[in-house]
Amino acid sequence: MKPLACSLVLAGLACAANAETITITQVGLSYSPASVTVSPGDVVRWVHTGGFHDVVHGRGCFEESSDGGILAGHPFFDLPLTGSNPIAEWTVPDAANGRIPYFCSVGQHCEAGMVGELRVVPRAGSNVVVIEQQGLDFIPLNAVASPGDTVVWNWNNGGHSVHTGDVGNCINDDYIALPLDQDDDQVIWQIPDDYPTGTQEYFCIYHCFLQHVGTVEIVNPCAATDINCDGQVNGADLAVLLAAWGFCSGDCPPDFNEDGVVNGVDLAQLLGSWTS
Ligand SMILES: [Cu+2]
C-alpha cells in the first residue's frame, strides 16, 4: 500500500480539490468532444448551444437497462439539454463502468450520430488494485486496498456484475451495482478517502449463490518509510533500503524522494521515522 496521494493533514479538502469539471459542448447534432476521459468525483458538464437535445446514458440509441433489468441504478443520467436547461451536469460516482456511452434521445438525433462516451480512468496519482474476473472467480479473492486507492475489476468472460451488500444472503446494498460483461468490461471504484477500514464484501448478482464473491480488505495506508508495511519502521525496512542502495529506477519503494537513487537522504528519512 502506498501512502495517500493527498496530504493527510489536508485530508478531504485536498483530495476533493482533485475533482475536475469536464465540459462538453453540444454543437448541432454532435457532442464536442465526443469522447472524454473522466475520473470518479469529476463533474461532467454539457453545454447547450441550440435546438432541443438531451444526454441519456445508453448505447445503440437505447437507454441503459431500460428493460428493467436486474441491475438497479441504471441509467446513470437522463438529462435535458435545451434553451431552458442549457447546462446539464452529472458527477461521476465512486464506482462506474470504464466506458459510459450516452446519446441524444430527441427525434432521430442518435440515429444521425449524436452519441458520446465518457471513459472512466483512475484518479491521477491513485494507487490501482486490479481484480480479474475469470469464470466464477474473482482473482485475487481477497484483495487489499486503502482509502484513496482505485479498485479495477476486469471482465474476462461470461456475464457478471459487481454488487456490494450482504454476501451471505446475496442482497445488494446499491453502493456498487454495476454490470461486468462484454459491453461493460471494467468496473472502476475510487475508494473515498474517508471510507472506513474493514472488509468490503461484494458479489456477482448472477452467480452469488454459486459463490462468485470476493472481498476488498480496506486497510490504512502505511507510511512510505514502512517499506514492508508491517506498521513498524525498523531494521527490516532498513535492510530493504540498504539492499537497494544506489541507482534505482521505476517502482522503487526505498527511494522515498523519488530522485532515482537510494542514498543518505532516503536513509535519513527512514531513521527519522524509526519506530522500534
Ligand atoms: Cu458471475
Residues whose N, C-alpha, C, O or C-beta is under 5 A from the ligand:
A	BS01	CU	G159 H160 S161 C204 Y206 H207 H212
